[in-house]
Structures are given as structure tokens and as C-alpha cells.
Amino acid sequence: MKSMTGFGRAEQSAEGVTVTVQVSSVNRKNLEVMCSLPKEFQRLERTVVEQTKKVVGRGRLQFSVDVRDTSGGSEGLPSDAQVEAGVARVKELALRHGGSAEIDSKTIVELMALLDPEPGSIPEEIVARLLPACVERALEELVAMRTSEGNALMSDLSSRCTKLVDTLESIKNLAPDMVYVHRENLVNRLKQADLEIELDDERVLKEIALFADRCDISEEITRLESHFTQFNDLLEKEGPVGRSLEFLVQEFAREINTTGSKSCSIEISKKILILKNELERIREQVANVE
């Protein structure tokens, strides 16, 4: 199991070009890949998207790609050798045309501006070669973080599901007493009203039978037991399971609500409240599972 939250970063360099990739992810129902590339390399976005689809099931991933020319001595500036060659070239041209060149700090700054590489001067083939390896490593780091957080989620969800199972078992033990309690209450009300009705009277038996049918929660309990088993099985399953878990959580809610509406026992109603509170916590956690 993996979380949908994570971060990864990687950097690759070759032939004086450095590519840096950062990727972060948050939860989403589907897979969304957003990529920020320098405009001259936007054609390579498809490469990033296709690589991502191979390793990530769902979530919103935001890529930030930085491409720099690092061939010079100082990052983002012409190297000393380039400046010196430019100065020599200026002096040579001045001498050739019968003049002299005064080299001061202003001249050097203007020369460095001329030597500063224009955007898009970095060969695309180099970036195209570096980018896939960089994206792969960034995704590996992202997936490792998502896996680590996923393990923590799995532990939490497992313990909460155990609490659901234990609470349902308590309800299962209390359920048979509902008819007996209703029968005793009915008898007491008849006595208080001074009504001379025998317990084997057809009307009394019919009332008890109707109540027993209305408050029968055996089917709901059976379905919930099955859903809880499936939930635990999914926690151990490899690959994306978030959608399946979300579906089961919806089924939990449906059966728990039906059980609560059928219950005429205060004790069972208290247990239903515990189930609902725990279910909300599970719903919040499942929303972040890939």
C-alpha cells in the first residue's frame, strides 16, 4: 500500500548541461501529471508523463524541471577563459583598425553580457538524454516516500478495522436480546393498562413476530463481516487499492446506517455510534491511499 503524498528530487549532468527534476504529489481521485519545463524544451513533457504513468497509479503530481548550462567557470556566467578571449579579440580588432582599446570594468561587464548564452542555446538532444534518467530517480525517491507513508497508513487502518470487527461482535451478541426485551416491555405495558390479555393471545404473538422481523439485523451483520474481511485483504494487496477501499467504506456506511435504523436497543445504538465515529476516521485515511 502506498500513500498519495510524497516528494522526490534528482539531478543529472553531462557535456556542461545540468538537469534538475523535483516532483511532489498530493491526493486525487485520478492520476494528474503537471509539468513545468523551460519553454524551449516543452516538447519533452510527454516523456515525463509517460514515465510517471508506469510507476504511479493515482494522485496529482507536480514536476518542476530546471535546465542549466554549467560549462562555464561560474554558474550562469561566462568562464574566465571566455572573458579573456573576448578581451583579446577586442584589443586585436582595435589595433587592426588603427586605434586602441581601453579595457575597464564597464567594458568587461558589457563583454560578459555579450558572451552570456542565449536561451535555447542548450542542445535539446542533451536534455532529452538526461531528462528520463533524472525523472526516473526523482520518481524512485517519490515512490519510496509514498511507500513509507503507506505502511503507516496500513497500520492505522488495520487497527481501526479491528476495532470495527470487535464492536460488531458486541452488537452480534446483543442482537438476540432485542426481541426478549421488547416482549417484556410489551407485557409490562399491558399490565400497567390493566388489560386482561394472555401472552399466548394471537394479537400479542403477532406484535412480537412483527417486531422480530423489523429488528432483524442478521443480514447486515453478515454483510459487514464480509466487508471487513475484504478490507483487511486489500490492506495486504500489492498495487493501487485506494478506489476499492473507498468503495468498501461506502458499503460500511450503508450497512451500519441500516443496522442503526433497525435497532431498538440503547446498548446497540451506543455501539452503532462507535462504528460511525471510527468509520469517519477510516474514510479520512483512505482518501490518501493510492
matplotlib code that plots the C-alpha trace (Angstrom):
import matplotlib.pyplot as plt

x = [0.0, 1.2, 0.2, -0.5, 1.7, 5.4, 8.4, 11.4, 14.4, 17.2, 20.0, 21.9, 24.8, 26.6, 28.5, 28.2, 24.4, 22.7, 19.1, 17.3, 13.9, 11.7, 8.4, 5.7, 2.4, -0.9, -4.1, -6.5, -9.2, -7.3, -3.8, -2.9, 0.6, 1.6, 5.0, 6.8, 9.6, 11.6, 9.6, 12.3, 12.0, 8.3, 8.1, 9.7, 6.8, 5.2, 8.3, 7.8, 4.1, 4.6, 7.3, 5.1, 2.1, 4.3, 5.0, 2.2, -1.4, -3.2, -2.6, -1.7, 2.0, 3.7, 7.1, 9.5, 12.3, 15.3, 17.9, 21.2, 24.4, 27.1, 30.0, 31.4, 33.6, 30.8, 27.2, 25.1, 28.2, 30.9, 34.1, 37.3, 38.8, 35.8, 36.2, 39.9, 39.5, 36.9, 39.2, 42.0, 39.6, 38.5, 42.2, 43.0, 40.1, 41.0, 44.7, 43.7, 41.6, 44.4, 43.0, 43.5, 41.1, 40.8, 39.7, 38.0, 35.3, 32.5, 33.9, 34.3, 30.7, 29.4, 31.6, 30.2, 26.7, 27.5, 29.1, 26.1, 24.4, 21.1, 18.0, 17.6, 21.3, 21.5, 21.2, 17.8, 19.4, 21.5, 18.4, 16.4, 19.1, 19.4, 15.8, 14.5, 17.2, 16.6, 12.8, 13.3, 15.5, 13.1, 10.2, 12.1, 12.5, 8.9, 7.6, 9.9, 8.4, 4.8, 5.6, 6.9, 3.8, 1.6, 3.0, 2.0, -1.5, -1.9, -1.0, -3.5, -6.3, -5.7, -6.1, -9.2, -10.7, -10.0, -12.0, -14.9, -14.8, -14.8, -17.6, -19.7, -19.1, -20.6, -23.6, -24.0, -24.1, -26.6, -29.0, -30.8, -31.9, -33.9, -37.0, -36.9, -36.6, -39.5, -41.6, -41.0, -41.8, -45.0, -46.1, -45.4, -47.3, -50.3, -50.2, -50.0, -53.0, -55.0, -55.7, -56.5, -54.6, -52.9, -49.3, -50.3, -53.0, -52.8, -52.5, -49.6, -47.8, -48.3, -46.9, -43.8, -43.4, -43.6, -41.1, -38.7, -38.9, -38.4, -35.4, -33.6, -30.1, -28.5, -28.2, -26.5, -24.1, -23.2, -22.5, -20.4, -18.3, -17.7, -16.8, -14.4, -12.6, -12.3, -11.0, -8.2, -7.3, -7.0, -4.6, -2.2, -2.6, 0.2, -0.6, -3.2, -6.1, -7.5, -10.5, -11.5, -11.1, -13.2, -16.0, -15.9, -16.1, -19.3, -20.7, -19.7, -21.7, -24.7, -24.9, -24.1, -26.9, -29.4, -28.4, -28.8, -32.3, -33.4, -32.0, -34.4, -31.7, -30.0, -26.8, -26.7, -27.3, -24.2, -22.2, -23.5, -22.2, -18.8, -18.9, -19.8, -17.1, -14.4, -15.7, -15.2, -11.6, -11.1, -12.7, -10.3, -7.3, -8.5, -8.8, -4.9, -4.3, -3.1]
y = [0.0, 3.5, 7.0, 9.6, 12.2, 12.3, 14.2, 13.4, 15.2, 14.2, 15.9, 14.7, 16.4, 15.8, 17.9, 21.1, 20.8, 20.1, 18.9, 19.1, 17.5, 18.0, 16.2, 16.4, 14.6, 15.0, 13.0, 13.0, 10.5, 10.0, 10.5, 14.1, 15.0, 18.6, 19.5, 22.8, 22.8, 25.7, 26.7, 25.6, 22.0, 21.7, 19.1, 16.7, 16.9, 13.8, 11.8, 12.8, 11.9, 8.5, 7.6, 8.7, 6.5, 3.4, 3.8, 5.8, 4.8, 8.0, 11.4, 14.8, 15.1, 18.4, 18.3, 21.2, 20.8, 23.2, 23.1, 25.0, 25.5, 24.7, 24.5, 27.9, 28.5, 30.3, 29.1, 31.4, 33.5, 33.2, 31.5, 33.4, 31.9, 33.1, 36.6, 36.7, 35.5, 38.2, 40.9, 39.8, 39.8, 43.4, 44.6, 42.8, 44.5, 47.9, 47.5, 46.3, 49.4, 51.8, 52.5, 51.3, 49.7, 50.9, 47.8, 48.9, 47.2, 48.6, 47.1, 43.7, 43.8, 44.6, 41.9, 39.3, 40.2, 39.5, 36.2, 35.1, 32.2, 33.0, 31.0, 27.9, 27.6, 24.3, 21.4, 19.7, 16.2, 16.5, 17.4, 14.6, 12.2, 13.4, 14.0, 10.4, 9.2, 12.3, 11.7, 8.0, 8.8, 11.5, 9.1, 6.4, 8.8, 9.9, 6.3, 5.4, 8.2, 7.2, 3.6, 4.6, 6.7, 3.9, 1.5, 3.9, 4.2, 0.4, 0.0, 2.7, 1.3, -2.2, -1.3, 0.7, -2.2, -4.4, -2.0, -2.2, -6.0, -6.1, -3.6, -5.6, -8.7, -7.0, -6.0, -9.5, -10.8, -8.1, -8.6, -11.7, -10.0, -7.3, -9.4, -10.7, -7.1, -5.9, -8.8, -7.9, -4.3, -5.2, -7.4, -4.6, -2.1, -4.4, -5.0, -1.3, -0.7, -3.5, -5.3, -8.9, -10.3, -13.7, -13.9, -16.6, -14.3, -14.1, -10.3, -10.4, -13.1, -11.2, -8.0, -9.8, -11.6, -8.3, -6.6, -9.6, -9.2, -5.4, -5.5, -8.5, -7.3, -10.7, -9.9, -6.6, -8.2, -10.9, -8.4, -6.2, -9.2, -9.9, -6.3, -6.1, -9.3, -7.8, -4.6, -6.4, -8.4, -5.2, -3.7, -6.6, -6.4, -5.0, -2.1, 0.7, -0.2, 3.2, 3.0, -0.4, 0.7, 3.8, 1.6, -0.7, 2.3, 3.4, -0.1, 0.0, 3.2, 1.8, -1.3, 0.5, 3.0, 0.3, -1.6, 1.6, 2.3, -1.3, -1.3, -0.7, -1.3, 1.5, -0.6, -1.4, 2.3, 3.1, 0.6, 1.9, 5.4, 3.9, 2.3, 5.6, 7.6, 5.1, 4.9, 8.7, 8.3, 5.5, 7.5, 10.3, 8.0, 6.0, 9.3, 9.4, 5.8, 5.3]
z = [0.0, -0.8, 0.2, -2.4, -0.6, -1.4, -2.8, -4.9, -6.4, -8.8, -10.8, -13.9, -15.7, -18.9, -21.5, -19.5, -19.1, -15.7, -15.5, -12.1, -11.5, -8.5, -8.1, -5.4, -5.1, -3.2, -3.2, -6.2, -7.3, -10.7, -11.9, -12.8, -14.1, -14.2, -15.6, -15.6, -18.3, -19.9, -22.9, -25.4, -24.0, -23.6, -26.3, -23.8, -21.4, -22.9, -21.8, -18.2, -18.3, -19.9, -17.3, -14.5, -15.6, -15.4, -11.7, -10.2, -10.0, -8.9, -7.3, -8.5, -9.4, -10.0, -11.8, -11.9, -14.4, -14.4, -17.2, -16.8, -18.8, -16.3, -18.8, -17.6, -14.5, -12.7, -12.9, -15.2, -16.2, -19.0, -17.8, -17.2, -20.3, -22.4, -21.0, -21.6, -25.1, -25.7, -24.3, -26.6, -29.5, -28.7, -28.5, -31.7, -33.6, -32.2, -33.2, -36.7, -37.3, -36.1, -32.6, -29.0, -26.6, -23.0, -21.0, -17.8, -15.6, -17.7, -20.9, -19.1, -17.9, -21.4, -22.8, -20.3, -21.3, -24.9, -24.0, -21.8, -23.7, -25.2, -24.1, -26.2, -26.9, -24.9, -27.3, -26.9, -27.6, -24.4, -22.3, -24.0, -23.0, -19.4, -18.6, -18.5, -16.1, -13.9, -13.8, -13.0, -10.0, -8.8, -9.1, -7.2, -4.3, -4.5, -4.5, -1.6, 0.5, -0.6, 0.4, 3.8, 4.5, 3.0, 5.6, 8.4, 6.8, 6.6, 10.3, 11.3, 9.1, 10.2, 13.9, 13.2, 11.2, 14.2, 16.4, 13.9, 14.0, 17.8, 18.1, 15.5, 17.5, 20.6, 18.5, 17.3, 20.9, 21.9, 18.9, 20.1, 23.3, 21.4, 20.9, 24.5, 25.9, 23.6, 24.8, 28.5, 27.8, 26.0, 28.9, 31.4, 29.4, 29.2, 33.0, 33.7, 31.5, 33.4, 30.1, 30.5, 27.6, 27.7, 26.5, 24.0, 22.6, 18.8, 18.8, 21.3, 19.3, 16.0, 17.5, 18.8, 15.4, 13.5, 15.8, 15.5, 11.7, 11.8, 14.1, 12.5, 11.7, 10.9, 7.2, 7.9, 10.3, 7.8, 5.1, 7.4, 8.5, 4.8, 4.0, 7.0, 5.7, 2.2, 3.7, 5.6, 2.5, 0.4, 3.0, 2.2, -1.5, -3.8, -6.2, -6.0, -3.7, -2.8, -5.1, -3.8, -0.2, -0.8, -2.3, 0.8, 3.1, 1.4, 1.9, 5.6, 5.9, 4.2, 6.4, 9.6, 9.0, 8.2, 11.4, 13.4, 12.0, 12.8, 16.3, 19.2, 21.8, 23.6, 24.0, 20.3, 19.5, 21.5, 19.6, 16.3, 17.3, 17.9, 14.5, 12.8, 14.6, 13.7, 10.1, 9.6, 10.7, 8.3, 5.5, 6.0, 5.9, 2.9, 0.9, 0.9, -0.3, -3.8]

ax = plt.figure().add_subplot(projection="3d")
ax.plot(x, y, z, "-o")
ax.set_aspect("equal")
plt.show()
